[in-house]
Amino acid sequence: MLTTGTMSAKILITIWRDQVAPRFDLSSEVLVATVNSNGDVLHSKTVVLPTVSAEDLCHMILTEGITTVICGGIEEEYYQYLSWKKIQVIDSVIGPYEEVLAVALSGHLETGSNLMKPA
């Protein structure tokens, strides 16, 4: 469940096409959204990463002041590292990234959430 507290938060979602990227370590594009304490998006941007690297992505997360990471699969090493750095990680998420962001802002996104529509 997303926690924004009383101040603004920065959410990073790993993306692939219009979906949450299935693997953190293979993400080449991310959405960064700055959210106020009311859950309103103040600013969002899509960033194409210069390299596909979990280490570089972790570095970006720290330098950009990201407070929450939403992703698909993530290796335990990176999950533990980000958690140790006090970054909330909501992983194993499946679905269109814009819908995932909306559910996160509503406070109902959890680890393992599947927002794919049944066929």
C-alpha positions in Angstrom: 0.0 0.0 0.0 1.4 3.4 -1.0 2.2 5.7 1.9 2.8 9.4 1.1 2.6 10.8 4.7 2.2 14.5 5.1 4.7 15.7 2.5 5.1 15.1 -1.2 6.3 11.8 -2.6 8.1 10.8 -5.7 7.0 7.6 -7.3 9.0 5.7 -9.9 7.3 3.0 -12.1 9.4 0.9 -14.4 7.7 0.7 -17.7 7.8 -1.3 -20.9 5.5 0.0 -23.7 2.3 0.8 -21.8 2.8 -1.7 -19.0 4.8 -2.1 -15.8 8.1 -3.6 -16.9 8.2 -7.3 -16.0 11.7 -7.1 -14.7 13.4 -4.3 -12.7 16.9 -5.1 -14.0 15.8 -4.9 -17.7 14.0 -1.6 -17.5 15.0 0.9 -20.1 12.2 3.5 -19.4 10.6 4.8 -16.2 7.8 7.1 -15.2 8.6 9.6 -12.3 5.6 11.2 -10.7 5.7 13.8 -7.9 2.7 13.6 -5.7 1.4 15.9 -3.0 0.0 14.7 0.4 -3.5 14.8 -1.1 -2.5 12.3 -3.8 -2.5 14.8 -6.6 0.1 14.4 -9.3 2.1 17.7 -9.4 4.5 16.7 -12.1 5.2 13.6 -14.1 7.9 12.7 -16.7 8.9 9.7 -18.7 12.7 9.0 -18.7 14.4 6.8 -21.2 17.5 5.4 -19.4 20.8 5.5 -21.2 21.7 1.9 -20.1 19.8 -1.1 -19.0 21.3 -1.6 -15.6 19.8 -2.3 -12.1 22.8 -0.6 -10.5 22.3 2.6 -12.6 18.5 2.5 -11.9 19.2 2.3 -8.2 21.6 5.2 -8.4 18.9 7.2 -10.2 16.3 6.3 -7.6 18.6 7.7 -4.9 19.7 10.8 -6.7 16.2 11.8 -7.8 14.9 11.4 -4.2 12.4 8.7 -5.1 10.3 7.6 -2.1 8.3 4.7 -3.8 9.3 2.2 -6.5 6.6 0.3 -8.3 7.9 -2.6 -10.5 7.4 -6.1 -11.7 9.9 -8.7 -10.6 13.0 -7.5 -8.7 15.9 -9.4 -7.5 16.2 -9.8 -3.7 19.5 -7.9 -3.7 18.0 -4.8 -5.1 14.8 -5.1 -3.1 16.8 -5.3 0.1 19.1 -2.4 -0.9 16.3 -0.1 -1.7 14.4 -1.0 1.5 17.6 -0.4 3.5 17.7 3.1 1.9 14.1 3.6 3.2 12.5 3.4 -0.2 9.1 1.7 -0.4 9.1 -1.0 -3.0 5.8 -2.4 -4.3 6.8 -5.3 -6.5 5.3 -8.1 -8.6 2.8 -5.6 -10.0 1.2 -6.3 -13.4 -0.8 -3.9 -15.5 -0.9 -0.7 -17.6 1.4 1.7 -15.8 -1.1 4.7 -15.9 -3.8 2.5 -14.3 -1.2 1.2 -11.8 -0.4 4.8 -10.8 -4.0 5.7 -10.4 -4.6 2.7 -8.1 -1.4 3.6 -6.2 -2.7 7.1 -5.6 -6.0 5.8 -4.3 -4.0 3.8 -1.7 -5.1 0.4 -2.9 -1.9 -0.9 -4.7 -0.2 -3.8 -3.0 2.7 -6.1 -3.8 1.4 -8.7 -6.3 -1.4 -6.5 -7.7 -2.6 -7.7 -11.1 -4.5 -5.0 -13.0 -4.7 -6.9 -16.3 -8.2 -7.3 -17.7 -9.3 -11.0 -18.1 -9.4 -12.1 -21.8 
